[in-house]
Amino acid sequence: MSGKRRTQSAGERILAGLEEAVRWSKGEAEDWRTVYEGTGRRRPVPISVEVELDDVQSAWVKEEARRAGTNYAAVIRDAVDEARKKRSS
């Protein structure tokens, strides 16, 4: 060996920890349910948008996200849904 240590990436450390964490007996896992882990493929996204907001718009999005306990993307999605509702009424 050349004396260099290979460092693990964060992902490798997480996966190593998960391998150890899931070794439960059937009785231990009885009350737990499996969550959906996905297929390993990204789902197609119909549209992705990067928007430049001015200071007032940015402040509003930040405050709405804080108030709702969510993130900026969810605030924008909700605003689009509200606009669609108003237009279809």
C-alpha positions as CSV (number, residue, x, y, z in Angstrom):
1,M,0.0,0.0,0.0
2,S,1.3,3.5,-0.8
3,G,0.6,4.9,2.7
4,K,-2.4,6.9,1.5
5,R,-5.7,6.3,3.3
6,R,-8.8,6.2,1.2
7,T,-11.5,8.4,2.7
8,Q,-15.1,7.5,2.5
9,S,-17.6,9.9,1.0
10,A,-20.5,10.9,3.1
11,G,-22.8,8.7,1.0
12,E,-20.6,5.7,1.6
13,R,-20.6,6.4,5.4
14,I,-24.4,6.7,5.4
15,L,-24.8,3.4,3.4
16,A,-22.4,1.6,5.7
17,G,-24.5,2.8,8.7
18,L,-27.7,1.8,7.0
19,E,-26.4,-1.7,6.4
20,E,-25.7,-2.1,10.1
21,A,-29.0,-0.4,11.1
22,V,-31.3,-2.7,9.2
23,R,-30.2,-6.0,10.8
24,W,-33.3,-6.6,12.9
25,S,-35.0,-9.8,13.9
26,K,-38.5,-10.3,12.5
27,G,-39.9,-9.6,16.0
28,E,-38.0,-6.3,16.2
29,A,-39.3,-5.2,12.8
30,E,-42.9,-6.3,13.4
31,D,-44.4,-2.9,14.3
32,W,-42.5,-1.0,11.7
33,R,-43.6,-0.3,8.2
34,T,-41.5,-0.1,5.1
35,V,-41.4,3.3,3.4
36,Y,-41.2,3.7,-0.4
37,E,-37.6,3.9,-1.4
38,G,-38.1,4.6,-5.1
39,T,-37.1,2.8,-8.2
40,G,-33.6,4.3,-8.6
41,R,-34.7,6.3,-11.6
42,R,-35.6,10.0,-11.5
43,R,-39.2,10.7,-12.5
44,P,-39.5,13.1,-15.4
45,V,-40.1,16.7,-14.5
46,P,-42.3,18.4,-17.0
47,I,-40.9,21.9,-16.4
48,S,-38.2,23.3,-14.1
49,V,-37.9,27.1,-13.8
50,E,-35.3,29.4,-12.3
51,V,-36.9,32.8,-11.5
52,E,-35.2,36.0,-10.5
53,L,-37.3,37.8,-7.9
54,D,-36.9,41.4,-6.8
55,D,-36.3,42.3,-3.1
56,V,-40.0,42.6,-2.3
57,Q,-40.9,39.4,-4.0
58,S,-38.0,37.5,-2.4
59,A,-39.0,38.8,1.1
60,W,-42.6,37.6,0.5
61,V,-41.5,34.1,-0.6
62,K,-39.2,33.8,2.4
63,E,-41.9,34.9,4.8
64,E,-44.5,32.6,3.3
65,A,-42.1,29.7,3.5
66,R,-41.3,30.4,7.1
67,R,-44.9,30.9,8.0
68,A,-46.0,27.7,6.3
69,G,-43.0,25.7,7.6
70,T,-42.1,24.7,4.0
71,N,-39.5,25.7,1.3
72,Y,-39.4,28.3,-1.4
73,A,-40.4,25.8,-4.2
74,A,-43.5,24.8,-2.3
75,V,-44.5,28.4,-1.9
76,I,-44.1,29.0,-5.7
77,R,-46.1,25.8,-6.5
78,D,-48.9,26.9,-4.2
79,A,-49.0,30.4,-5.8
80,V,-49.3,28.8,-9.3
81,D,-52.1,26.5,-8.0
82,E,-53.9,29.5,-6.5
83,A,-53.6,31.5,-9.8
84,R,-55.0,28.5,-11.7
85,K,-58.0,28.3,-9.3
86,K,-58.8,32.0,-9.8
87,R,-58.5,31.7,-13.5
88,S,-60.8,28.7,-13.8
89,S,-63.5,30.2,-11.5
